[in-house]
Amino acid sequence: MPGTDQAIGGHRTVPTAPRRTVTGPPRKATGSVMGRGPLVAWALLTPAGLVMLAVTVAPIVFLVYASFTDYDQRSLFTGAFDVVGARQYTDLLADAEFWRSLARTVVFTAAMVTGSVAIGAGVAQLLTRLGSALRMTVTVVLILAWAMPTVASSLVWKWLFQPGYGVVNWLLTQAGLFGDMTDTDWSNSAPLAYVSIWLLIVWQAVPFIALTLYAALIQMPSEFQEAARLDGAGEWRVWWSVTLPFLRPTLTLITLMSVIWDFNVFNQIWLVSAGGPDSATTTLGVFAYRTAFVAFRVGQGAALSVITTVLLLAITALYVRRLLRSGEDL
């Protein structure tokens, strides 16, 4: 019976009372650390937020405001300007040079993006076929080309194509493919200027594209390609039907980034041809620079920058919408 001693095998045992489990609501954490959580998070984010406001949001707000004013060279010295509403935008839309610059920008951007993505995809595929030593060498070369500042590379590029002593002109002359090109001035011919700038920008863009696509390629399971080859598919068919669908999200993102970068190209064009000859290579970036900082029509230059930003936001919105409809992660 409970409460009495019991003898088991000649030994006395004393029964113990059963343990009682205490249940109830969880105890609240002591101190005020949990209560300070949101405040601590906001305090940690505040420095970065202030920097973003100072270097990003504030200039954009001033840019949009300036696009509705007649801010010009006089305003730089007197500080006087008037709010003119949408006049800067209507003047731009009525300017034939604006539409010609926009057309050049669209066509040139398409050519640069197509060339850089195609060559970058080829280099990425080549990296998968190279040995480890040669692949490391090519990777280092790509990184060095990518790391070179655009101003320095543009100046060196212009020197390579200089008439009289340019290395490219000398090599082409020695090859004899186009006759004597020693004194050819690439920047004074619209087709040659476009070719020179196109080669420069593609050379600068290929390293990032190639390394990014190579990183995606090495993540693809090899069983997919092996199964396609066992079914009798050739290498081109394997790439088109197996590799390309796997790379499509990465290719889409790279293409969008390339469009944004190439649409805003300025340094290379200005340093190589300065928008010439006869404004033949004047894209929106060069046109905006000339408007705002050469003619000192700052208000109209701001309006042009706003229009460019809206166009790029529209392209980005189409990409994000496509991702959301396909169910892919951003």
Residue pairs with C-beta under 8 A, 6 or more apart in sequence:
2 15
3 15
5 12
5 13
5 14
6 12
6 13
6 15
7 13
63 302
63 305
63 306
64 302
64 306
66 298
66 299
66 302
67 88
67 89
67 299
67 302
67 303
67 305
67 306
68 83
68 84
68 85
68 86
68 88
68 299
69 75
69 81
69 82
69 83
69 84
69 88
69 299
70 81
70 82
70 84
70 87
70 88
70 299
71 81
71 298
71 299
71 302
72 81
72 296
72 297
72 298
72 299
73 296
74 80
75 81
75 298
76 296
76 298
81 299
84 299
88 299
88 300
88 302
88 303
89 303
89 307
91 300
92 98
92 300
92 303
92 304
92 307
97 279
97 282
97 287
98 287
98 304
100 279
100 282
101 282
101 283
101 284
101 286
101 287
102 284
104 281
104 282
104 283
105 263
105 283
105 284
105 285
108 194
108 198
108 262
108 283
109 259
109 262
109 263
111 198
112 198
112 201
112 202
112 205
112 258
112 262
112 265
113 255
113 258
113 259
113 262
115 198
115 202
116 201
116 202
116 205
116 206
116 209
116 258
116 262
117 209
117 251
117 254
117 255
117 258
119 202
119 206
119 209
119 210
120 205
120 206
120 207
120 208
120 209
120 210
120 212
120 213
120 254
121 209
121 210
121 213
121 247
121 251
123 138
123 142
123 206
123 209
123 210
123 214
124 209
124 210
124 211
124 212
124 213
124 214
124 217
125 217
125 239
125 243
126 138
127 135
127 138
127 139
127 210
127 214
127 217
128 214
128 217
128 218
130 138
139 211
142 206
142 207
142 210
142 211
143 207
143 211
145 203
145 204
145 206
145 207
146 204
146 207
146 208
146 211
148 204
150 204
150 267
150 268
151 267
151 271
153 200
153 204
154 200
154 267
154 268
154 271
154 272
155 271
157 196
157 199
157 200
157 268
157 272
158 187
158 271
158 272
159 166
160 166
160 167
160 168
161 168
161 169
161 186
161 187
161 196
161 272
162 169
163 169
163 182
163 183
163 184
163 185
163 186
164 182
164 183
169 181
169 182
169 183
169 184
170 182
172 178
172 181
173 179
173 180
173 181
173 182
184 192
186 192
186 193
186 195
186 196
187 193
187 196
187 272
187 273
187 274
187 276
187 277
188 276
188 277
189 277
190 277
190 278
190 280
190 281
193 272
193 273
193 276
193 277
193 280
193 281
194 280
194 281
196 272
196 273
197 268
197 269
197 272
197 273
197 281
200 268
200 272
201 262
201 265
201 268
204 268
205 258
205 261
205 262
209 254
209 258
212 250
212 254
213 247
213 250
213 251
213 254
216 246
216 247
216 250
217 243
217 247
220 243
220 246
220 247
224 242
224 246
225 238
225 242
225 243
228 237
228 238
228 241
228 242
229 238
233 241
233 242
244 251
249 328
252 319
252 322
253 319
256 315
256 316
256 319
259 312
259 315
260 312
260 315
260 316
263 284
263 308
263 311
263 312
264 285
264 308
264 312
265 283
265 285
266 283
266 285
266 286
266 289
269 275
269 281
269 283
269 285
269 286
270 286
270 289
273 281
274 286
275 281
275 282
275 283
275 286
275 287
275 290
276 282
282 290
284 304
284 308
285 308
287 304
288 301
288 304
288 305
288 308
289 301
291 297
291 300
291 301
291 304
292 298
292 300
292 301
292 302
292 304
292 305
293 301
320 330
323 329
323 330
